[in-house]
Amino acid sequence: MARLLSRLSTLLARATGAVVVLLAAALVGAILVSIFFRYVVGAALSWPEEVSLMIFAWLVLLSGSIGVHDGFHVRLVLVLERLPEGVRAWVSRVIDAAVAGFGALLLYSGRDLVARTQDSLTATLRLPTDLVNWSAIVGGALIFVHALSRLTCSFSRQAERA
């Protein structure tokens, strides 16, 4: 089970990384269009800001999920490194479980947000707000899968040592 979950997590992280690169390029493009029209043409456009904000929400949550997969999410390493090996392993598991809980909570509340705002439209482009609100659901699901994979792999490594 741990091996299958680890493979799924790695596959999702790679796909997410490719999407993050594309979104980052789109974000830079939208900002450059905004700058060009504001300072060169002299007529500011309103849509690049809205598009940039939507892309940024996706970038933050998708990149954060990659951080969970790679283990570079926020933690107090200074304290963790001073603990004995056995205690350190258990504290890391608690952290991974808390991150998985955060992912599940983000998924749940994102689902609630999408349900409550499904008829809302963005101010400028009149696009469904679901385009940005779904980022919470997808990001939460990815964070949950990656944290659960880290957790199961940790227990699996411990079982192999015993």
N, CA, C and O of each residue as an XYZ file, in Angstrom:
648
protein
N       0.824     -1.201      0.000
C       0.000      0.000      0.000
C       0.866      1.263      0.000
O       0.595      2.214     -0.732
N       1.906      1.255      0.828
C       2.779      2.432      0.920
C       3.486      2.684     -0.403
O       3.643      3.832     -0.817
N       3.909      1.622     -1.062
C       4.628      1.761     -2.331
C       3.700      2.323     -3.418
O       4.102      3.191     -4.193
N       2.473      1.828     -3.469
C       1.493      2.308     -4.445
C       1.165      3.782     -4.203
O       1.092      4.572     -5.145
N       0.969      4.140     -2.950
C       0.676      5.532     -2.595
C       1.866      6.436     -2.905
O       1.686      7.577     -3.331
N       3.062      5.936     -2.695
C       4.262      6.706     -3.002
C       4.375      6.950     -4.506
O       4.715      8.054     -4.930
N       4.096      5.946     -5.300
C       4.126      6.105     -6.768
C       3.079      7.102     -7.232
O       3.352      7.954     -8.078
N       1.874      6.994     -6.672
C       0.807      7.936     -7.023
C       1.210      9.351     -6.650
O       1.016     10.283     -7.431
N       1.765      9.515     -5.469
C       2.199     10.824     -5.003
C       3.274     11.411     -5.917
O       3.230     12.595     -6.252
N       4.221     10.595     -6.312
C       5.294     11.056     -7.206
C       4.738     11.438     -8.572
O       5.128     12.460     -9.136
N       3.841     10.636     -9.100
C       3.219     10.940    -10.391
C       2.435     12.250    -10.325
O       2.534     13.087    -11.223
N       1.659     12.418     -9.258
C       0.892     13.655     -9.088
C       1.808     14.863     -8.920
O       1.516     15.938     -9.444
N       2.908     14.696     -8.198
C       3.846     15.810     -8.002
C       4.490     16.215     -9.323
O       4.665     17.405     -9.585
N       4.843     15.243    -10.154
C       5.429     15.567    -11.464
C       4.424     16.294    -12.347
O       4.762     17.294    -12.980
N       3.200     15.801    -12.391
C       2.161     16.457    -13.196
C       1.882     17.861    -12.663
O       1.712     18.803    -13.436
N       1.838     17.989    -11.352
C       1.608     19.290    -10.734
C       2.744     20.252    -11.062
O       2.510     21.433    -11.319
N       3.964     19.748    -11.053
C       5.113     20.580    -11.404
C       5.013     21.129    -12.811
O       5.334     22.293    -13.050
N       4.569     20.298    -13.751
C       4.396     20.755    -15.133
C       3.310     21.830    -15.218
O       3.466     22.816    -15.939
N       2.218     21.641    -14.486
C       1.139     22.632    -14.474
C       1.621     23.934    -13.844
O       1.275     25.017    -14.316
N       2.411     23.836    -12.789
C       2.949     25.033    -12.123
C       3.821     25.839    -13.087
O       3.742     27.067    -13.118
N       4.644     25.154    -13.868
C       5.488     25.855    -14.845
C       4.623     26.595    -15.866
O       4.895     27.752    -16.187
N       3.590     25.938    -16.370
C       2.695     26.578    -17.345
C       1.954     27.767    -16.729
O       1.822     28.819    -17.354
N       1.477     27.587    -15.508
C       0.776     28.686    -14.834
C       1.708     29.858    -14.545
O       1.305     31.016    -14.664
N       2.942     29.568    -14.170
C       3.903     30.643    -13.917
C       4.171     31.432    -15.198
O       4.268     32.659    -15.165
N       4.289     30.735    -16.319
C       4.481     31.417    -17.603
C       3.265     32.269    -17.950
O       3.408     33.391    -18.436
N       2.076     31.741    -17.704
C       0.849     32.505    -17.967
C       0.764     33.732    -17.061
O       0.321     34.795    -17.496
N       1.185     33.588    -15.807
C       1.183     34.711    -14.875
C       2.131     35.807    -15.339
O       1.778     36.986    -15.339
N       3.331     35.411    -15.732
C       4.301     36.390    -16.238
C       3.740     37.068    -17.486
O       3.881     38.280    -17.650
N       3.111     36.297    -18.359
C       2.514     36.863    -19.571
C       1.434     37.882    -19.258
O       1.401     38.958    -19.854
N       0.548     37.550    -18.325
C      -0.520     38.476    -17.950
C       0.041     39.763    -17.350
O      -0.453     40.855    -17.633
N       1.066     39.629    -16.526
C       1.677     40.818    -15.919
C       2.372     41.671    -16.981
O       2.285     42.898    -16.947
N       3.062     41.020    -17.927
C       3.721     41.774    -19.001
C       2.714     42.506    -19.892
O       2.964     43.635    -20.314
N       1.592     41.873    -20.174
C       0.531     42.534    -20.946
C       0.039     43.762    -20.188
O      -0.139     44.833    -20.768
N      -0.177     43.594    -18.892
C      -0.639     44.708    -18.063
C       0.360     45.863    -18.073
O      -0.024     47.021    -18.235
N       1.624     45.546    -17.903
C       2.668     46.582    -17.893
C       2.757     47.265    -19.248
O       2.851     48.491    -19.321
N       2.729     46.480    -20.329
C       2.825     47.045    -21.669
C       1.690     48.029    -21.936
O       1.920     49.146    -22.401
N       0.472     47.608    -21.639
C      -0.661     48.495    -21.926
C      -0.696     49.712    -21.001
O      -1.120     50.788    -21.421
N      -0.262     49.560    -19.767
C      -0.295     50.682    -18.839
C       0.773     51.724    -19.171
O       0.491     52.922    -19.196
N       2.003     51.262    -19.427
C       3.116     52.208    -19.556
C       3.531     52.506    -20.994
O       4.116     53.559    -21.248
N       3.252     51.625    -21.929
C       3.630     51.869    -23.322
C       2.454     52.433    -24.107
O       2.578     53.465    -24.767
N       1.322     51.759    -24.034
C       0.135     52.205    -24.765
C      -0.548     53.367    -24.043
O      -1.137     54.243    -24.677
N      -0.464     53.364    -22.721
C      -1.092     54.431    -21.940
C      -2.553     54.177    -21.616
O      -3.271     55.090    -21.208
N      -2.994     52.942    -21.796
C      -4.375     52.575    -21.486
C      -4.349     51.286    -20.664
O      -4.111     50.206    -21.205
N      -4.589     51.400    -19.374
C      -4.538     50.240    -18.489
C      -5.706     49.301    -18.767
O      -6.839     49.732    -18.980
N      -5.405     48.029    -18.759
C      -6.432     46.995    -18.913
C      -6.813     46.472    -17.533
O      -5.981     46.434    -16.627
N      -8.063     46.071    -17.377
C      -8.495     45.570    -16.070
C      -8.380     44.049    -15.966
O      -8.210     43.522    -14.867
N      -8.468     43.346    -17.070
C      -8.501     41.888    -16.996
C      -7.184     41.234    -16.581
O      -7.230     40.194    -15.925
N      -6.002     41.781    -16.925
C      -4.779     41.067    -16.506
C      -4.642     40.918    -14.990
O      -4.114     39.916    -14.506
N      -5.113     41.906    -14.252
C      -5.026     41.803    -12.785
C      -5.904     40.672    -12.274
O      -5.495     39.906    -11.402
N      -7.107     40.570    -12.815
C      -8.018     39.514    -12.379
C      -7.474     38.133    -12.748
O      -7.530     37.206    -11.940
N      -6.958     38.001    -13.944
C      -6.372     36.737    -14.382
C      -5.163     36.397    -13.516
O      -4.992     35.247    -13.109
N      -4.324     37.392    -13.234
C      -3.135     37.177    -12.409
C      -3.505     36.679    -11.014
O      -2.856     35.775    -10.489
N      -4.529     37.253    -10.417
C      -4.954     36.826     -9.083
C      -5.471     35.391     -9.096
O      -5.211     34.622     -8.170
N      -6.196     35.039    -10.139
C      -6.717     33.677    -10.239
C      -5.571     32.676    -10.414
O      -5.542     31.633     -9.760
N      -4.647     32.999    -11.286
C      -3.499     32.116    -11.514
C      -2.658     31.999    -10.242
O      -2.179     30.915     -9.907
N      -2.482     33.113     -9.539
C      -1.666     33.107     -8.325
C      -2.252     32.175     -7.265
O      -1.509     31.465     -6.586
N      -3.570     32.172     -7.120
C      -4.206     31.271     -6.145
C      -3.874     29.814     -6.472
O      -3.537     29.033     -5.582
N      -3.972     29.458     -7.743
C      -3.627     28.102     -8.155
C      -2.148     27.811     -7.925
O      -1.793     26.731     -7.451
N      -1.288     28.767     -8.257
C       0.153     28.570     -8.082
C       0.515     28.311     -6.622
O       1.307     27.416     -6.325
N      -0.056     29.081     -5.728
C       0.265     28.933     -4.303
C      -0.113     27.544     -3.800
O       0.692     26.875     -3.153
N      -1.327     27.115     -4.095
C      -1.783     25.830     -3.566
C      -1.111     24.647     -4.255
O      -0.785     23.657     -3.601
N      -0.902     24.737     -5.558
C      -0.238     23.641     -6.253
C       1.233     23.539     -5.850
O       1.747     22.443     -5.628
N       1.901     24.681     -5.757
C       3.302     24.672     -5.320
C       3.421     24.177     -3.882
O       4.357     23.455     -3.540
N       2.473     24.568     -3.052
C       2.461     24.092     -1.668
C       2.332     22.584     -1.586
O       2.942     21.948     -0.727
N       1.537     22.010     -2.481
C       1.394     20.554     -2.462
C       2.694     19.872     -2.870
O       3.034     18.816     -2.339
N       3.424     20.473     -3.815
C       4.734     19.927     -4.189
C       5.689     20.021     -2.992
O       6.508     19.129     -2.770
N       5.575     21.100     -2.236
C       6.381     21.254     -1.031
C       6.118     20.145     -0.026
O       7.039     19.674      0.641
N       4.874     19.732      0.082
C       4.551     18.622      0.993
C       5.178     17.336      0.458
O       5.758     16.562      1.220
N       5.062     17.111     -0.836
C       5.656     15.898     -1.428
C       7.162     15.849     -1.194
O       7.708     14.808     -0.825
N       7.825     16.974     -1.411
C       9.282     17.016     -1.292
C       9.765     17.232      0.143
O      10.963     17.146      0.414
N       8.845     17.511      1.051
C       9.205     17.684      2.454
C       9.820     19.018      2.782
O      10.558     19.131      3.761
N       9.535     20.044      1.983
C      10.088     21.357      2.320
C       9.017     22.306      2.844
O       9.163     23.525      2.756
N       7.936     21.741      3.393
C       6.934     22.584      4.037
C       7.472     23.080      5.382
O       8.497     22.603      5.871
N       6.782     24.017      5.951
C       7.257     24.686      7.156
C       7.305     23.709      8.333
O       6.338     23.004      8.620
N       8.444     23.689      8.995
C       8.606     22.917     10.231
C       9.793     23.484     11.003
O      10.665     24.130     10.421
N       9.825     23.248     12.277
C      10.913     23.756     13.110
C      12.060     22.751     13.106
O      12.158     21.898     13.989
N      12.911     22.863     12.116
C      14.015     21.930     11.945
C      15.017     22.058     13.085
O      15.618     21.068     13.500
N      15.195     23.254     13.583
C      16.145     23.485     14.665
C      15.831     22.599     15.867
O      16.731     21.995     16.450
N      14.570     22.524     16.230
C      14.150     21.692     17.357
C      14.212     20.216     16.963
O      14.677     19.380     17.737
N      13.739     19.903     15.757
C      13.671     18.515     15.300
C      15.052     17.860     15.254
O      15.196     16.695     15.626
N      16.049     18.587     14.809
C      17.397     18.022     14.676
C      18.040     17.704     16.029
O      18.951     16.878     16.096
N      17.591     18.330     17.079
C      18.174     18.106     18.413
C      17.551     16.916     19.137
O      18.039     16.506     20.190
N      16.483     16.361     18.583
C      15.809     15.239     19.228
C      16.511     13.930     18.896
O      17.157     13.817     17.854
N      16.387     12.930     19.784
C      16.928     11.598     19.472
C      16.217     11.020     18.239
O      15.081     11.388     17.939
N      16.889     10.127     17.543
C      16.391      9.575     16.273
C      14.960      9.034     16.375
O      14.121      9.351     15.531
N      14.678      8.238     17.381
C      13.343      7.650     17.532
C      12.266      8.697     17.754
O      11.189      8.629     17.164
N      12.564      9.665     18.609
C      11.612     10.742     18.894
C      11.422     11.597     17.649
O      10.306     12.012     17.339
N      12.509     11.858     16.939
C      12.451     12.664     15.717
C      11.518     12.023     14.689
O      10.743     12.718     14.031
N      11.595     10.697     14.554
C      10.736      9.987     13.599
C       9.265     10.153     13.974
O       8.418     10.374     13.108
N       8.970     10.047     15.257
C       7.581     10.181     15.688
C       7.077     11.621     15.550
O       5.927     11.843     15.172
N       7.922     12.580     15.852
C       7.520     13.981     15.690
C       7.270     14.284     14.207
O       6.327     14.997     13.865
N       8.114     13.743     13.341
C       7.915     13.925     11.899
C       6.587     13.311     11.455
O       5.895     13.869     10.604
N       6.241     12.177     12.025
C       4.951     11.552     11.693
C       3.778     12.409     12.165
O       2.771     12.545     11.469
N       3.924     12.974     13.339
C       2.866     13.860     13.845
C       2.704     15.072     12.923
O       1.588     15.498     12.626
N       3.831     15.611     12.480
C       3.791     16.758     11.554
C       3.115     16.350     10.250
O       2.258     17.074      9.744
N       3.496     15.189      9.701
C       2.883     14.725      8.461
C       1.385     14.469      8.643
O       0.592     14.746      7.743
N       1.001     13.940      9.805
C      -0.423     13.723     10.074
C      -1.166     15.059     10.161
O      -2.288     15.179      9.668
N      -0.542     16.061     10.786
C      -1.166     17.386     10.875
C      -1.299     18.008      9.491
O      -2.309     18.646      9.196
N      -0.297     17.832      8.641
C      -0.356     18.366      7.280
C      -1.456     17.644      6.491
O      -2.184     18.274      5.725
N      -1.576     16.338      6.675
C      -2.654     15.583      6.022
C      -4.013     16.097      6.498
O      -4.942     16.237      5.702
N      -4.126     16.376      7.795
C      -5.369     16.943      8.325
C      -5.667     18.298      7.722
O      -6.818     18.603      7.409
N      -4.627     19.121      7.555
C      -4.810     20.419      6.911
C      -5.304     20.239      5.479
O      -6.212     20.944      5.039
N      -4.702     19.288      4.747
C      -5.134     19.024      3.372
C      -6.586     18.592      3.313
O      -7.340     19.050      2.454
N      -6.983     17.709      4.226
C      -8.370     17.250      4.270
C      -9.316     18.405      4.605
O     -10.399     18.511      4.029
N      -8.906     19.267      5.536
C      -9.722     20.426      5.900
C      -9.843     21.404      4.731
O     -10.919     21.949      4.484
N      -8.749     21.622      4.019
C      -8.769     22.496      2.851
C      -9.676     21.924      1.773
O     -10.438     22.656      1.142
N      -9.594     20.626      1.563
C     -10.465     19.951      0.598
C     -11.936     20.112      0.984
O     -12.768     20.460      0.146
N     -12.248     19.862      2.238
C     -13.626     19.965      2.726
C     -14.153     21.398      2.631
O     -15.250     21.629      2.122
N     -13.369     22.352      3.122
C     -13.859     23.736      3.095
C     -13.859     24.297      1.680
O     -14.679     25.158      1.360
N     -12.954     23.823      0.825
C     -12.982     24.235     -0.576
C     -14.243     23.741     -1.265
O     -14.848     24.453     -2.066
N     -14.627     22.523     -0.947
C     -15.881     21.978     -1.499
C     -17.078     22.812     -1.050
O     -17.990     23.086     -1.831
N     -17.058     23.209      0.216
C     -18.125     24.053      0.747
C     -18.126     25.427      0.065
O     -19.187     25.962     -0.256
N     -16.941     25.991     -0.152
C     -16.823     27.285     -0.808
C     -17.364     27.230     -2.232
O     -18.095     28.126     -2.655
N     -17.012     26.189     -2.966
C     -17.505     26.042     -4.336
C     -19.031     25.908     -4.335
O     -19.705     26.488     -5.186
N     -19.567     25.160     -3.399
C     -21.023     24.986     -3.328
C     -21.732     26.314     -3.027
O     -22.790     26.602     -3.587
N     -21.139     27.113     -2.142
C     -21.772     28.384     -1.763
C     -21.632     29.469     -2.821
O     -22.449     30.389     -2.862
N     -20.622     29.387     -3.674
C     -20.366     30.463     -4.637
C     -20.524     30.013     -6.085
O     -20.019     30.672     -6.993
N     -21.216     28.904     -6.312
C     -21.269     28.342     -7.660
C     -21.942     29.251     -8.684
O     -21.696     29.093     -9.880
N     -22.759     30.170     -8.274
C     -23.411     31.073     -9.234
C     -22.725     32.429     -9.322
O     -23.203     33.309    -10.037
N     -21.623     32.617     -8.618
C     -20.926     33.906     -8.612
C     -20.027     34.035     -9.837
O     -19.508     33.054    -10.368
N     -19.868     35.282    -10.260
C     -19.000     35.586    -11.397
C     -17.941     36.590    -10.971
O     -18.154     37.379    -10.050
N     -16.800     36.555    -11.647
C     -15.747     37.520    -11.355
C     -16.185     38.900    -11.844
O     -17.039     39.012    -12.724
N     -15.599     39.941    -11.270
C     -16.046     41.311    -11.525
C     -15.783     41.774    -12.961
O     -16.654     42.386    -13.578
N     -14.618     41.495    -13.487
C     -14.241     42.051    -14.782
C     -14.604     41.151    -15.952
O     -15.288     41.575    -16.883
N     -14.149     39.917    -15.900
C     -14.336     39.006    -17.030
C     -15.642     38.236    -16.985
O     -16.011     37.569    -17.952
N     -16.341     38.327    -15.861
C     -17.615     37.625    -15.679
C     -17.449     36.112    -15.834
O     -18.320     35.425    -16.367
N     -16.316     35.618    -15.358
C     -16.051     34.180    -15.348
C     -16.565     33.595    -14.042
O     -16.659     34.311    -13.045
N     -16.900     32.305    -14.024
C     -17.337     31.687    -12.763
C     -16.209     31.725    -11.731
O     -15.059     31.416    -12.043
N     -16.550     32.105    -10.511
C     -15.534     32.125     -9.455
C     -15.052     30.718     -9.122
O     -14.032     30.548     -8.455
N     -15.779     29.722     -9.584
C     -15.344     28.340     -9.375
C     -13.965     28.089     -9.975
O     -13.239     27.211     -9.510
N     -13.599     28.851    -11.001
C     -12.291     28.678    -11.621
C     -11.159     28.870    -10.616
O     -10.132     28.197    -10.702
N     -11.338     29.763     -9.686
C     -10.318     29.958     -8.649
C     -10.644     29.146     -7.398
O      -9.729     28.670     -6.726
N     -11.909     28.980     -7.075
C     -12.284     28.271     -5.849
C     -11.952     26.782     -5.903
O     -11.719     26.167     -4.863
N     -11.927     26.207     -7.077
C     -11.557     24.803     -7.206
C     -10.101     24.562     -6.823
O      -9.710     23.428     -6.547
N      -9.303     25.617     -6.806
C      -7.900     25.454     -6.414
C      -7.790     24.937     -4.981
O      -6.854     24.206     -4.659
N      -8.730     25.306     -4.126
C      -8.714     24.824     -2.735
C      -8.991     23.323     -2.686
O      -8.362     22.599     -1.914
N      -9.919     22.862     -3.501
C     -10.256     21.437     -3.527
C      -9.080     20.626     -4.066
O      -8.661     19.641     -3.459
N      -8.558     21.053     -5.207
C      -7.447     20.328     -5.834
C      -6.202     20.390     -4.949
O      -5.546     19.374     -4.717
N      -5.883     21.585     -4.460
C      -4.716     21.732     -3.588
C      -4.852     20.911     -2.320
O      -3.897     20.257     -1.903
N      -6.019     20.935     -1.702
C      -6.255     20.150     -0.492
C      -6.120     18.663     -0.732
O      -5.532     17.949      0.080
N      -6.665     18.189     -1.851
C      -6.565     16.763     -2.178
C      -5.107     16.358     -2.402
O      -4.669     15.310     -1.927
N      -4.364     17.190     -3.126
C      -2.949     16.882     -3.381
C      -2.133     16.897     -2.088
O      -1.307     16.015     -1.856
N      -2.372     17.902     -1.256
C      -1.663     17.973      0.029
C      -1.967     16.732      0.869
O      -1.067     16.154      1.478
N      -3.226     16.329      0.899
C      -3.621     15.145      1.665
C      -2.914     13.890      1.154
O      -2.364     13.119      1.941
N      -2.930     13.687     -0.166
C      -2.299     12.494     -0.745
C      -0.799     12.473     -0.465
O      -0.249     11.442     -0.080
N      -0.139     13.616     -0.660
C       1.311     13.661     -0.438
C       1.670     13.433      1.033
O       2.621     12.711      1.334
N       0.920     14.041      1.939
C       1.205     13.865      3.370
C       0.914     12.435      3.811
O       1.662     11.864      4.605
N      -0.159     11.863      3.302
C      -0.491     10.480      3.629
C       0.585      9.535      3.090
O       0.941      8.555      3.745
N       1.092      9.828      1.911
C       2.175      9.022      1.350
C       3.417      9.100      2.228
O       4.040      8.075      2.506
N       3.785     10.294      2.665
C       4.947     10.458      3.543
C       4.743      9.673      4.843
O       5.664      9.032      5.350
N       3.529      9.739      5.365
C       3.213      9.063      6.622
C       3.304      7.541      6.466
O       3.934      6.872      7.285
N       2.685      7.001      5.431
C       2.710      5.542      5.239
C       4.119      5.043      4.916
O       4.510      3.960      5.351
N       4.878      5.828      4.157
C       6.267      5.431      3.855
C       7.121      5.425      5.115
O       8.010      4.586      5.267
N       6.850      6.360      6.013
C       7.594      6.416      7.275
C       7.335      5.158      8.093
O       8.275      4.575      8.634
N       6.092      4.732      8.190
C       5.765      3.518      8.938
C       6.314      2.289      8.224
O       6.757      1.341      8.872
N       6.288      2.301      6.893
C       6.794      1.185      6.123
C       8.313      1.021      6.315
O       8.804     -0.099      6.453
N       9.053      2.142      6.325
C      10.502      2.073      6.570
C      10.801      1.538      7.970
O      11.752      0.782      8.167
N       9.970      1.944      8.947
C      10.186      1.484     10.308
C       9.953     -0.026     10.391
O      10.688     -0.736     11.077
N       8.923     -0.512      9.685
C       8.612     -1.944      9.710
C       9.737     -2.750      9.046
O      10.039     -3.861      9.483
N      10.356     -2.200      7.994
C      11.460     -2.879      7.310
C      12.688     -2.985      8.206
O      13.424     -3.969      8.134
N      12.912     -1.986      9.045
C      14.071     -1.990      9.949
C      13.901     -3.003     11.078
O      14.877     -3.551     11.589
N      12.652     -3.243     11.457
C      12.401     -4.120     12.604
C      12.530     -5.586     12.261
O      12.346     -6.441     13.126
